[in-house]
Amino acid sequence: MRKLPPVGTRLLWRELAAGRRAPAGAETRFAAALQRRIPGGRAFLFGSGRAALAALLTALRRLRAGEAVILPAYTCWTVAAAIRRAGLRALPVDVRPHDFDYDPDALARLDWRGALAVVSPNLFGLPSDLPRLETLAHERGVTLIDDAAQCLGATVAGRAAGSFGAAGIVSFGRGKNITALGGGAALVRDAELAAAMDEAAGAFRGGAAPTGWDVLLKGGAMRLALAPQIFGLAEKAPGVVVGQTVYEPNFPTPAFGAARAALAEQVLARLDEINECRARRAALLDAALSSARGFSAPPARGDARPAWLRRPILVDDSSRRAALLRELHAAGIGATTMYPAPIASIPALADGLDLRAEPFPGAARIAASLIALPLVDGLNARDAEAIAAAAEKILGRKTGAP
């Protein structure tokens, strides 16, 4: 049965071939290309975005006092894992359901004492109010880390996501718009922090990097599996896990490697094309869903250009979310609920939490009502109509809708 995967970018065969050849100096070339996309910083490459964040926090800890890192109360669990890997405590602060950004009132009430850094949200490719957060971090004497792991290519007021604060984080995981089948980077603008990163980075690059054959074979398999005509079968194959969220502070730390770098440089060259295609698909979904009721679709900020990863919607009656998910999957739509709970609810994180900013009603609302719709290659007008039909069946139709 035809089924849209929940997320993923289908790599081109020429891009995979470039990874297979992996010329000398590929990592240096890719780092330079990345620095052109997010200017003003020095790029440090790692085997994952979480390793990049953990290394960055480890370096920062050597320079400045503080034991807590402020993070959104609803975000990817790997952010909390990286904080713990760096020996720091996670200090979640509530977020607003209508845009996934920090709740400004919660930040205003927050006791910032002992905070080393604050991590920006930028969830689903929707840039946060980064100028405000940058100003606030400066006023509080806390380092802003601009997490653009889901937001590469987005801008706010003409500035690239990932370019705010002292450093930015990007990711090239399998589910990202720009993928190298894994990998990540820290882009460091603070000279003192960059010097500390030179010393800290080695501890987070201990494993072997993937070979050119790894990239070609795994990338080719992913390209085939992401085809809507194949994905429905591929996700049922033994050993295949799709969309699982885990908290793993003892994550592996392979090197980035020349093969990933050569692949990533090729894919980065079509970043704007990929993001523009996803923006058109998001607009297609929004138009199709305009007759349905019972949900909200957070928009991008007025001064921002998003880099859509998925199209998130929030179901007004969270008790109907499971029914809508079943209807979507029956229609061949790989929608997901994303992260199963707010950061403060991760059982294994209990001893590493700083709960001074409780409660987290916005994060709880998102976790209970979110559905992330795919914006992948292959999504077409018929898929958009199927999504709208499912929403109208479960949630209802607006009065007077055509």
C-alpha positions as CSV (number, residue, x, y, z in Angstrom):
1,M,0.0,0.0,0.0
2,R,1.2,3.5,-0.8
3,K,2.2,5.4,2.3
4,L,4.0,8.7,2.9
5,P,6.9,8.4,5.3
6,P,6.7,10.8,8.3
7,V,9.9,12.6,7.5
8,G,13.1,12.3,5.4
9,T,14.9,13.7,2.4
10,R,15.5,11.4,-0.6
11,L,19.1,11.6,-1.5
12,L,20.1,11.8,-5.2
13,W,22.3,9.1,-6.6
14,R,25.0,11.6,-7.6
15,E,25.1,12.8,-4.0
16,L,25.6,9.3,-2.7
17,A,28.3,8.7,-5.3
18,A,30.1,11.8,-4.0
19,G,30.0,10.3,-0.5
20,R,31.4,7.1,-1.9
21,R,34.4,8.9,-3.5
22,A,35.0,11.1,-0.5
23,P,38.0,13.2,-1.7
24,A,40.8,14.4,0.5
25,G,39.9,17.6,2.4
26,A,36.1,16.8,2.2
27,E,35.6,17.8,5.9
28,T,37.4,21.1,5.4
29,R,35.4,21.9,2.3
30,F,32.1,21.1,4.0
31,A,32.9,23.1,7.1
32,A,33.6,26.1,4.8
33,A,30.4,25.7,3.0
34,L,28.5,25.5,6.2
35,Q,30.2,28.6,7.5
36,R,29.0,30.4,4.4
37,R,25.4,29.4,5.1
38,I,25.6,30.4,8.8
39,P,28.1,33.2,8.8
40,G,30.2,34.5,11.6
41,G,31.3,31.3,13.3
42,R,33.8,28.5,13.1
43,A,32.4,25.0,12.3
44,F,33.2,22.0,14.4
45,L,31.9,18.7,12.9
46,F,30.7,15.8,15.0
47,G,29.0,12.4,14.5
48,S,25.6,13.8,15.7
49,G,23.9,17.0,16.7
50,R,23.7,15.9,20.3
51,A,27.5,15.2,20.4
52,A,28.0,18.8,19.0
53,L,25.8,20.2,21.8
54,A,27.4,18.1,24.5
55,A,30.9,19.2,23.3
56,L,29.9,22.8,23.2
57,L,28.4,22.7,26.7
58,T,31.5,20.9,28.0
59,A,33.7,23.6,26.6
60,L,31.5,26.4,28.0
61,R,31.5,24.8,31.4
62,R,35.3,25.1,31.5
63,L,35.0,28.9,30.9
64,R,32.1,30.0,33.0
65,A,30.3,29.3,36.2
66,G,26.9,27.6,36.1
67,E,25.4,24.2,36.4
68,A,22.0,24.5,34.7
69,V,21.0,24.8,31.0
70,I,17.7,26.3,30.2
71,L,15.8,24.4,27.5
72,P,12.2,24.3,26.2
73,A,9.9,22.1,28.3
74,Y,8.8,20.5,25.1
75,T,11.6,19.6,22.7
76,C,13.6,16.7,21.4
77,W,14.8,14.4,24.2
78,T,18.3,14.4,22.7
79,V,18.8,18.0,23.9
80,A,18.3,16.9,27.5
81,A,20.6,13.9,26.9
82,A,23.4,16.2,25.6
83,I,23.0,18.4,28.7
84,R,23.4,15.4,31.0
85,R,26.4,14.1,28.9
86,A,28.1,17.4,29.7
87,G,27.5,16.9,33.4
88,L,25.0,19.7,33.7
89,R,21.3,19.9,34.8
90,A,18.4,20.5,32.5
91,L,16.2,23.5,33.5
92,P,13.0,23.3,31.4
93,V,10.9,26.4,30.9
94,D,7.4,26.3,29.5
95,V,6.6,27.0,25.9
96,R,3.5,28.4,24.1
97,P,1.4,25.9,22.1
98,H,0.6,28.5,19.4
99,D,4.2,28.8,18.2
100,F,6.3,26.4,20.3
101,D,8.5,29.3,21.5
102,Y,9.4,30.0,25.1
103,D,6.5,31.5,27.1
104,P,7.8,35.0,27.8
105,D,6.1,35.2,31.1
106,A,7.8,32.0,32.3
107,L,11.1,33.4,31.2
108,A,10.4,36.7,33.1
109,R,9.5,34.8,36.3
110,L,12.5,32.5,36.0
111,D,15.3,32.7,38.6
112,W,18.3,32.7,36.3
113,R,20.9,32.1,39.1
114,G,23.3,29.3,38.3
115,A,22.2,29.1,34.6
116,L,25.1,28.6,32.3
117,A,23.3,28.6,28.9
118,V,19.9,28.8,27.3
119,V,19.0,26.7,24.2
120,S,16.6,28.2,21.6
121,P,13.5,26.1,20.5
122,N,13.2,26.4,16.6
123,L,11.0,23.3,16.6
124,F,9.7,21.8,13.3
125,G,11.6,24.4,11.3
126,L,9.6,27.3,12.9
127,P,12.2,29.9,14.0
128,S,11.7,31.3,17.5
129,D,11.9,35.0,18.5
130,L,15.6,34.8,18.4
131,P,16.4,38.5,18.6
132,R,14.4,38.7,21.8
133,L,16.1,35.6,23.2
134,E,19.5,36.9,22.3
135,T,18.9,40.2,24.1
136,L,17.5,38.5,27.1
137,A,20.4,36.1,27.4
138,H,22.8,39.0,27.2
139,E,21.0,40.9,29.9
140,R,21.0,37.9,32.2
141,G,24.7,37.0,31.5
142,V,23.8,33.6,30.1
143,T,25.2,32.1,26.9
144,L,22.6,31.6,24.1
145,I,23.1,28.4,22.0
146,D,20.9,28.7,18.9
147,D,19.7,25.2,18.2
148,A,19.0,25.0,14.5
149,A,19.0,21.2,14.3
150,Q,15.4,21.3,12.9
151,C,15.7,24.7,11.3
152,L,18.7,24.9,8.9
153,G,18.0,27.5,6.2
154,A,15.4,29.4,8.1
155,T,15.8,33.1,8.9
156,V,14.5,35.7,11.4
157,A,14.7,39.3,10.4
158,G,17.1,38.3,7.6
159,R,19.5,36.4,9.9
160,A,20.1,32.7,9.6
161,A,18.8,30.4,12.4
162,G,21.8,29.1,14.1
163,S,23.6,32.5,13.9
164,F,22.3,34.0,17.1
165,G,24.1,34.0,20.4
166,A,27.6,32.7,21.0
167,A,27.1,29.4,19.0
168,G,24.7,27.5,16.9
169,I,23.9,23.8,16.5
170,V,22.9,22.0,13.3
171,S,22.1,18.4,12.6
172,F,22.3,16.1,9.6
173,G,20.4,13.2,10.9
174,R,18.2,10.9,8.8
175,G,15.1,12.9,9.5
176,K,16.4,16.3,8.8
177,N,15.9,18.4,5.7
178,I,19.6,18.2,5.0
179,T,20.9,14.8,5.8
180,A,24.3,13.1,5.8
181,L,22.8,9.9,7.3
182,G,23.9,11.3,10.7
183,G,26.2,14.0,11.9
184,G,26.0,17.5,13.3
185,A,28.0,20.6,13.8
186,A,28.6,23.5,16.2
187,L,29.2,26.9,14.7
188,V,31.0,28.9,17.3
189,R,31.2,32.7,17.1
190,D,32.8,33.4,20.5
191,A,36.6,33.2,20.1
192,E,37.3,32.1,23.7
193,L,34.6,29.4,23.4
194,A,36.1,28.2,20.1
195,A,39.5,27.8,21.7
196,A,37.9,25.7,24.5
197,M,36.2,23.6,21.8
198,D,39.5,22.7,20.4
199,E,40.3,21.0,23.7
200,A,36.8,19.5,24.4
201,A,35.9,18.2,20.9
202,G,38.2,15.2,20.9
203,A,36.2,13.5,23.7
204,F,33.1,13.5,21.4
205,R,34.7,12.1,18.2
206,G,36.1,8.8,19.5
207,G,34.3,6.3,17.3
208,A,35.0,5.3,13.7
209,A,33.4,7.4,10.9
210,P,31.3,5.8,8.3
211,T,33.1,4.7,5.1
212,G,32.2,5.7,1.6
213,W,30.5,2.3,1.1
214,D,28.5,2.8,4.3
215,V,27.1,6.1,2.9
216,L,26.4,4.6,-0.5
217,L,24.7,1.4,0.7
218,K,22.7,2.9,3.6
219,G,21.8,6.0,1.7
220,G,20.6,4.0,-1.2
221,A,18.5,1.8,1.0
222,M,17.0,5.0,2.6
223,R,16.3,6.5,-0.8
224,L,14.4,3.4,-1.8
225,A,12.5,3.1,1.5
226,L,11.4,6.7,1.5
227,A,9.5,6.2,-1.8
228,P,5.7,6.2,-0.9
229,Q,5.2,3.0,-2.9
230,I,7.8,1.2,-0.8
231,F,7.6,2.8,2.7
232,G,4.5,1.0,3.8
233,L,6.4,-2.3,3.4
234,A,9.8,-1.0,4.6
235,E,8.5,0.1,7.9
236,K,7.2,-3.4,8.7
237,A,10.5,-5.1,8.0
238,P,12.2,-6.8,10.9
239,G,14.5,-4.5,12.9
240,V,13.1,-1.3,11.4
241,V,12.1,1.3,14.0
242,V,10.4,4.5,12.8
243,G,9.9,7.6,14.9
244,Q,11.0,6.2,18.3
245,T,12.0,8.8,20.9
246,V,14.6,7.7,23.5
247,Y,16.5,9.4,26.2
248,E,20.1,8.2,25.9
249,P,22.8,10.3,27.6
250,N,25.5,7.6,26.9
251,F,25.1,8.0,23.1
252,P,27.8,6.9,20.7
253,T,30.3,9.6,19.5
254,P,31.7,8.6,16.1
255,A,33.7,11.1,14.0
256,F,32.0,12.9,11.2
257,G,34.3,11.6,8.5
258,A,35.1,12.5,4.9
259,A,32.3,10.4,3.4
260,R,29.6,12.2,5.3
261,A,31.2,15.5,4.5
262,A,31.3,14.9,0.8
263,L,27.6,13.8,0.8
264,A,26.6,16.7,3.1
265,E,28.3,19.3,0.9
266,Q,26.3,18.1,-2.1
267,V,23.0,18.1,-0.3
268,L,23.7,21.5,1.3
269,A,24.0,23.0,-2.2
270,R,20.2,22.3,-2.7
271,L,19.1,23.4,0.8
272,D,17.0,26.3,-0.6
273,E,15.3,24.1,-3.1
274,I,14.4,21.5,-0.5
275,N,13.1,24.2,1.9
276,E,11.1,25.9,-0.9
277,C,9.5,22.6,-1.9
278,R,8.5,21.9,1.7
279,A,7.1,25.4,2.1
280,R,4.9,24.7,-1.0
281,R,3.7,21.4,0.5
282,A,2.9,23.1,3.8
283,A,0.8,25.7,2.0
284,L,-0.9,22.9,0.1
285,L,-1.9,21.2,3.4
286,D,-3.0,24.5,5.0
287,A,-5.3,25.2,2.0
288,A,-6.7,21.7,2.0
289,L,-7.4,21.8,5.8
290,S,-9.1,25.2,5.7
291,S,-12.5,23.7,5.8
292,A,-11.8,21.4,8.8
293,R,-12.3,22.6,12.3
294,G,-11.2,21.4,15.7
295,F,-7.4,22.1,15.4
296,S,-4.9,24.9,15.1
297,A,-1.8,25.1,12.8
298,P,0.9,27.3,14.3
299,P,2.1,29.8,11.7
300,A,5.6,31.2,11.2
301,R,6.4,34.5,12.7
302,G,5.9,37.6,10.6
303,D,9.6,38.4,10.3
304,A,10.6,34.8,9.8
305,R,11.1,32.4,6.9
306,P,10.6,28.9,8.1
307,A,12.5,25.7,7.1
308,W,9.6,23.3,7.4
309,L,10.6,19.9,8.8
310,R,7.0,18.7,9.3
311,R,3.6,20.6,9.5
312,P,2.5,20.5,13.1
313,I,-1.2,20.8,14.1
314,L,-2.7,20.8,17.6
315,V,-6.0,19.0,18.0
316,D,-8.4,21.0,20.2
317,D,-9.9,17.9,21.8
318,S,-6.9,15.7,22.6
319,S,-9.1,12.7,23.2
320,R,-9.7,12.6,19.4
321,R,-6.0,12.6,18.5
322,A,-5.6,8.8,18.5
323,A,-8.7,8.5,16.2
324,L,-7.3,11.0,13.8
325,L,-4.0,9.3,13.7
326,R,-5.6,6.0,12.9
327,E,-7.6,7.6,10.1
328,L,-4.5,9.3,8.7
329,H,-2.5,6.0,8.7
330,A,-5.5,4.2,7.1
331,A,-5.3,6.8,4.3
332,G,-1.5,6.2,3.8
333,I,-0.3,9.3,5.7
334,G,2.7,8.7,8.0
335,A,1.7,11.2,10.7
336,T,3.2,11.0,14.2
337,T,2.8,12.4,17.7
338,M,6.5,13.3,18.0
339,Y,7.9,13.4,21.5
340,P,5.8,11.4,24.0
341,A,6.1,13.7,26.9
342,P,7.6,17.0,28.1
343,I,11.2,17.0,29.2
344,A,10.3,17.1,32.9
345,S,8.5,13.7,32.5
346,I,11.5,11.7,31.3
347,P,11.9,9.1,34.1
348,A,15.6,8.6,33.6
349,L,16.3,12.3,33.8
350,A,14.9,12.7,37.3
351,D,18.2,13.2,39.0
352,G,19.4,15.7,36.4
353,L,16.4,18.0,36.4
354,D,16.1,21.5,37.8
355,L,12.4,22.1,38.3
356,R,12.5,25.7,39.5
357,A,10.4,26.8,36.5
358,E,7.4,24.5,37.1
359,P,4.6,24.1,36.1
360,F,4.6,23.4,32.3
361,P,1.0,23.6,31.0
362,G,2.0,24.7,27.5
363,A,4.4,21.7,27.1
364,A,1.7,19.3,28.5
365,R,-0.8,20.7,26.0
366,I,1.5,20.2,23.1
367,A,2.5,16.6,24.1
368,A,-1.2,15.7,24.5
369,S,-2.5,17.2,21.3
370,L,0.2,17.4,18.6
371,I,0.1,15.7,15.3
372,A,3.0,16.2,12.9
373,L,2.1,15.9,9.2
374,P,4.7,14.8,6.6
375,L,6.0,17.3,4.1
376,V,8.1,14.7,2.2
377,D,8.8,14.1,-1.5
378,G,5.8,12.5,-3.0
379,L,3.2,14.4,-1.1
380,N,0.6,15.6,-3.7
381,A,-2.8,17.2,-3.9
382,R,-4.6,13.8,-3.4
383,D,-2.6,13.3,-0.2
384,A,-3.6,16.8,1.0
385,E,-7.3,16.0,0.2
386,A,-7.0,12.7,2.1
387,I,-5.5,14.5,5.2
388,A,-8.3,17.1,5.0
389,A,-11.0,14.3,4.7
390,A,-9.6,12.5,7.7
391,A,-9.6,15.8,9.8
392,E,-13.2,16.6,8.8
393,K,-14.4,13.1,9.6
394,I,-12.9,13.0,13.1
395,L,-12.8,16.7,14.0
396,G,-15.7,18.1,12.0
397,R,-16.2,20.6,9.2
398,K,-16.5,24.4,9.6
399,T,-20.0,25.8,9.3
400,G,-20.5,27.3,5.8
401,A,-17.4,25.7,4.4
402,P,-17.7,25.0,0.6
